[in-house]
Amino acid sequence: MPTTKPSKILLYVIMAFGFITGYLYTMQSDPSAAVPVLDNRFLLTSLKNLQGARIDESVFSSEQYKALRVFGSLPVQASGGGKDNPFQ
């Protein structure tokens, strides 16, 4: 079966397209643009919503939680991963 050798011209065209596209993409950015800084009042709004949160401890006394078991030994021992080579 004859093999076809890929054309180097196609490789050069793809590379040139990538460089031109990258150049045009970076030319659209403004390096002197300032990064916006948020006020402190906006930073903690999500944490203030958690101030009144309470944990429902009845979950730990439920039958489903008590039925959970540990399988295997803890802590987990590190071992070699992967499968054996089936072609040996």
Secondary structure, 3 states (H helix, E strand, C coil): CCCCCCCHHHHHHHHHHHHHHHHHHHHCCCCCCCCCCCCHHHHCHHHHHCCCCCCCHHHHHCHHHHCCCCCCCCCCCCCCCCCCCCCC
